[in-house]
Amino acid sequence: MEQIFDILVVGGGPCGLACAIEAAKNNLSHVVLEKGSLTESIRRYPRRMRFFSTAENIEIGGIPFPVSNVKANRDEALQYYRKVTGFYHLNIKLFATVAGIRKEDDGIFRVTTEAGDAYRARHMVIATGYFDFPRQLHVPGENLPHVSHYYDEPYRYSFTKVVIVGGANSAIEAALELYRHDVDVTIVHRAGDFKVSCKYWLIPDVKNRVKEGRIKTLFNTEITAIEPGKVSLRNRVTEERSELPADFVLLLTGYVPDSRLLLEAGVHLRDVDMVPTFDPLTFETNVEGLYLAGTVIAGVHTEKIFIENGRDHGKAIIDHVLGRPVRKVQELVQRI
């Protein structure tokens, strides 16, 4: 007979793994479905990326995260989460993209994958994060080969002209790395300055490089079209139109949640910001037995939830599943 798991987790990032660990600790059968490799979103981070949070704040499962510096880099995090997954013998199905979610008449969830596999579970956790769904500009040329919503490493861009769209951490970190690898960098940002929530050590660095003329900036400006070798611009204050040469365009403007999967599962979303309906204490959605964990609970406000304050969602979820008093894990969810 087809196995019915106690817990099925969609998403094999740190928060999804933390949920599976809590299930394993409480002797609940579980399976994690991940559309890519283990912690796929971290694997796709820029290769030189270093976490904003300290290593101890991105630990999961009570396993210490030893690093040579206070803050871990991408490679250290990948190895850490791999070893934690092995330590707890988590039941992970990788490269298993979820195609459908249905709650059957008997209350059991049935989840199918694009490969045609089917899984059944009494409870579900969606912990899909947001990194696979970049925010679109909806301008002509956005899908051209020299345009990307992701930045990996600087060397391939050396001695070229790169336009970066965005004014937050990703855009600033990419600009600084590129300039230091002989790249002609221009940042285009629709606001009047860099975001105030950026990593505190980035702002003085980038502003000094701008002052020196090493990195160019066009604030209050947005891209209206992208063509091979150039971008078209509009100043949002003066309405002035202009063009800028560009060998590559990096659209580092953030990400949005997988609304399709949530809606198909029956989760209600707020129209204005795609924040799902959920209980801030138990993380259960309007669909009984279906829970959310990690950044997916924040809708478009992806800056509100991250590993540091999302890794404990699984503790509250498993408490509720087992019918015991739910541990309060955070305050931020009250303000989303």
Helices and strands as residue ranges (DSSP letters): E 4-10, H 14-25, E 30-33, H 40-43, G 55-58, H 74-87, E 92-93, E 98-103, E 109-113, E 118-126, E 147-148, G 155-157, E 161-165, H 169-179, E 184-189, H 202-212, E 215-219, E 221-227, E 229-235, E 241-246, E 248-251, H 259-264, E 290-292, G 294-298, H 307-310, H 313-321, G 332-335
